[in-house]
Amino acid sequence: MKRYLTPFIVVIVLLTACTQNPPVNTPELTLVSPSDLSLNYDDTEPVNIIFDSDMSWKASISYPETNTSQWLSLDNESGEAGRCEIKLRIAGHNDWSEDRSATITITTDNLGKTVTVGVVQYN
């Protein structure tokens, strides 16, 4: 009996050791909207940034060093996985005479995407 049991145990061990590991999901963050947006100085309607994320996310605005005014606003700065939408709009009174830009950065734990927003001033 021992003679038959040893090869049987060896076969079982080999079969269980050769099972494949489940596939690892690679996190994704994909922009659906363009990565460059251009607004006119008098736009009052919000502009949507649409993206797909399979993880929770955060969004932030950064301005060039020459810009001390925060002239954009986001309707939400974080969310859960799925098809996501951030509405951005020109905030406050517009008294600038030069074109300006800002960068919206959307991040998950280990991924990031940027959207550049430019505003064209008076012609």
Salt bridges, closest charged atoms under 4 A:
ASP52 OD1 - ARG83 NE 2.64
GLU85 OE2 - LYS87 NZ 3.23
